[in-house]
Amino acid sequence: EVVLRDRTQLAQDGMLVIVAMIDGESGLLKGEAEVHSRGFVYLKESKDFIREINVLVKDIISKTSSKDRTTNWAYVKENLRDKIGEFIFKRTERRPMILPFIVEI
């Protein structure tokens, strides 16, 4: 049942993958997050929208990460998924599957 629900969601709304490289010392985003879309928006036509998502990712990470290496990355990922999902729904009225990946370097 869960697999069918996920496949239906992917078929209707697509997915968004967010890869964020985090500085292990400062807990902040290094550069910009990579945003990959499959079945949601065509990236070349949605550059401004993707930039807005990148700004939101940076803001969420800076507010939820810790500088003393005690950051709960599962909490940060959940926060990214929820806040970006809300932002996307307000703008597009679609609910793509959002998969955040955080790589601490």
DRENDO-1510 file (C-alpha; in Angstrom, 1 decimal, always signed):
<recs>
REC; n; res; u; v; w
REC; 1; GLU; +0.0; +0.0; +0.0 .
REC; 2; VAL; +2.8; +2.4; +0.9 .
REC; 3; VAL; +4.7; +1.6; -2.4 .
REC; 4; LEU; +1.5; +2.3; -4.4 .
REC; 5; ARG; +0.9; +5.6; -2.7 .
REC; 6; ASP; +4.5; +6.7; -3.3 .
REC; 7; ARG; +4.3; +5.7; -7.0 .
REC; 8; THR; +1.0; +7.6; -7.4 .
REC; 9; GLN; +2.5; +10.7; -5.8 .
REC; 10; LEU; +5.6; +10.4; -8.1 .
REC; 11; ALA; +3.4; +10.0; -11.2 .
REC; 12; GLN; +1.2; +13.0; -10.3 .
REC; 13; ASP; +3.7; +15.5; -8.7 .
REC; 14; GLY; +7.2; +14.3; -9.4 .
REC; 15; MET; +10.1; +14.6; -7.0 .
REC; 16; LEU; +12.7; +17.1; -5.9 .
REC; 17; VAL; +16.1; +16.0; -4.7 .
REC; 18; ILE; +18.1; +18.5; -2.6 .
REC; 19; VAL; +21.8; +17.8; -2.0 .
REC; 20; ALA; +23.4; +20.1; +0.6 .
REC; 21; MET; +27.1; +20.2; +1.4 .
REC; 22; ILE; +27.6; +21.3; +5.0 .
REC; 23; ASP; +30.8; +22.6; +6.5 .
REC; 24; GLY; +31.6; +20.3; +9.5 .
REC; 25; GLU; +33.2; +23.2; +11.5 .
REC; 26; SER; +30.6; +25.9; +11.1 .
REC; 27; GLY; +27.5; +23.8; +10.4 .
REC; 28; LEU; +26.7; +26.1; +7.5 .
REC; 29; LEU; +25.9; +25.4; +3.8 .
REC; 30; LYS; +29.0; +25.4; +1.6 .
REC; 31; GLY; +28.0; +27.1; -1.7 .
REC; 32; GLU; +24.6; +26.4; -3.0 .
REC; 33; ALA; +22.5; +23.3; -2.6 .
REC; 34; GLU; +22.0; +21.2; -5.7 .
REC; 35; VAL; +18.4; +20.9; -6.6 .
REC; 36; HIS; +17.3; +18.1; -9.0 .
REC; 37; SER; +13.8; +17.7; -10.4 .
REC; 38; ARG; +12.2; +14.7; -11.9 .
REC; 39; GLY; +8.7; +15.0; -13.2 .
REC; 40; PHE; +8.1; +18.3; -11.2 .
REC; 41; VAL; +9.5; +21.3; -13.0 .
REC; 42; TYR; +11.8; +21.7; -15.9 .
REC; 43; LEU; +14.9; +23.2; -14.4 .
REC; 44; LYS; +16.0; +25.3; -17.4 .
REC; 45; GLU; +12.6; +27.1; -17.4 .
REC; 46; SER; +12.4; +27.5; -13.6 .
REC; 47; LYS; +15.7; +29.0; -12.6 .
REC; 48; ASP; +14.1; +31.8; -10.5 .
REC; 49; PHE; +12.0; +29.2; -8.6 .
REC; 50; ILE; +15.0; +27.0; -8.0 .
REC; 51; ARG; +17.0; +30.1; -6.7 .
REC; 52; GLU; +14.2; +30.8; -4.2 .
REC; 53; ILE; +14.4; +27.1; -3.1 .
REC; 54; ASN; +18.2; +27.5; -2.6 .
REC; 55; VAL; +17.7; +30.6; -0.5 .
REC; 56; LEU; +15.1; +28.8; +1.6 .
REC; 57; VAL; +17.5; +25.8; +2.0 .
REC; 58; LYS; +20.3; +28.0; +3.2 .
REC; 59; ASP; +18.0; +29.8; +5.7 .
REC; 60; ILE; +16.6; +26.6; +7.1 .
REC; 61; ILE; +20.1; +25.0; +7.5 .
REC; 62; SER; +21.5; +28.1; +9.2 .
REC; 63; LYS; +18.6; +28.2; +11.6 .
REC; 64; THR; +18.6; +24.5; +12.5 .
REC; 65; SER; +22.3; +23.5; +12.5 .
REC; 66; SER; +24.7; +23.9; +15.4 .
REC; 67; LYS; +28.3; +25.0; +15.4 .
REC; 68; ASP; +29.3; +22.6; +18.1 .
REC; 69; ARG; +28.9; +19.4; +16.1 .
REC; 70; THR; +25.8; +18.3; +17.9 .
REC; 71; THR; +23.4; +19.0; +15.1 .
REC; 72; ASN; +20.6; +16.5; +14.7 .
REC; 73; TRP; +20.8; +16.0; +10.9 .
REC; 74; ALA; +17.6; +14.0; +10.9 .
REC; 75; TYR; +15.8; +17.0; +12.3 .
REC; 76; VAL; +17.4; +19.3; +9.7 .
REC; 77; LYS; +16.3; +17.0; +6.9 .
REC; 78; GLU; +12.7; +16.8; +8.3 .
REC; 79; ASN; +12.6; +20.5; +8.6 .
REC; 80; LEU; +13.9; +20.9; +5.0 .
REC; 81; ARG; +11.2; +18.5; +3.7 .
REC; 82; ASP; +8.4; +20.2; +5.6 .
REC; 83; LYS; +9.3; +23.9; +4.9 .
REC; 84; ILE; +10.2; +23.4; +1.3 .
REC; 85; GLY; +7.1; +21.3; +0.8 .
REC; 86; GLU; +4.9; +24.1; +2.2 .
REC; 87; PHE; +6.7; +26.7; +0.0 .
REC; 88; ILE; +6.2; +24.6; -3.1 .
REC; 89; PHE; +2.6; +23.9; -2.4 .
REC; 90; LYS; +1.8; +27.6; -1.9 .
REC; 91; ARG; +3.5; +28.4; -5.2 .
REC; 92; THR; +2.4; +25.5; -7.4 .
REC; 93; GLU; -0.4; +23.6; -5.5 .
REC; 94; ARG; +1.6; +20.4; -6.1 .
REC; 95; ARG; +3.2; +18.1; -3.6 .
REC; 96; PRO; +6.4; +16.6; -5.1 .
REC; 97; MET; +8.2; +14.0; -3.1 .
REC; 98; ILE; +11.1; +15.9; -1.5 .
REC; 99; LEU; +14.3; +14.0; -0.8 .
REC; 100; PRO; +16.9; +16.0; +1.1 .
REC; 101; PHE; +20.5; +14.7; +1.3 .
REC; 102; ILE; +23.0; +16.3; +3.7 .
REC; 103; VAL; +26.7; +15.7; +3.2 .
REC; 104; GLU; +28.9; +16.9; +6.1 .
REC; 105; ILE; +32.4; +17.8; +4.9 .
</recs>
